Amino acid sequence: MAKHNPMDTLIDLTKNQADEAARQLQNLTTSRNNAQEQLSTLHVYREDYVERFEKASAAGMSAANYHNFRQFIATLDEAISQQNKIVAQLDHKLEQGKQRWFDHKRQLTSYETLLSRQAHQRQLQANRTEQKINDELSMNQFRRRHNTH
């Protein structure tokens, strides 16, 4: 029966962690892209509304309509400000997610390198043992041939 290597367990756990970090990174990227699209939509909507306001102002409008336009534009500005904060927060989380994924991948590479070195050392030891056995067999055969003559 093959001996269980604790490094295999570490590698499996680290692979799972790296995979989970990659999934989280993908989700964060999607969320960030969606937030950026919403921000762009708010900008377009504000520009459109400002254009309508300017046209209405040129044609003449009541003070109440003027106040409503200005208030709505201020509301859009606040929404844009909030959306900018959300995008910035997601950018920060995205950077953290990238770093977390990179750290897991680096750790995984380290474990795999260590496991590879262990396997190489075991193979070298097995080769030495086999060579020693072959040398002893050859020596025994040589002695038998020379003892019988």
Buried (B, 14 or more C-beta within 10 A) or exposed (E): EEEEEEBEEBBEBBBEBBEEBBEBBEEBBEBBEEBBEBBEEBEEEBEEBEEEBEEBEEEEBEEEEBEEBEEEBEEBEEBBEEBEEBBEEBBEBBEEBBEBBEBBBEBBEEBBEEBEEEEEEEEEEEEEEEEEEEEEEEEEEEEEEEEEE
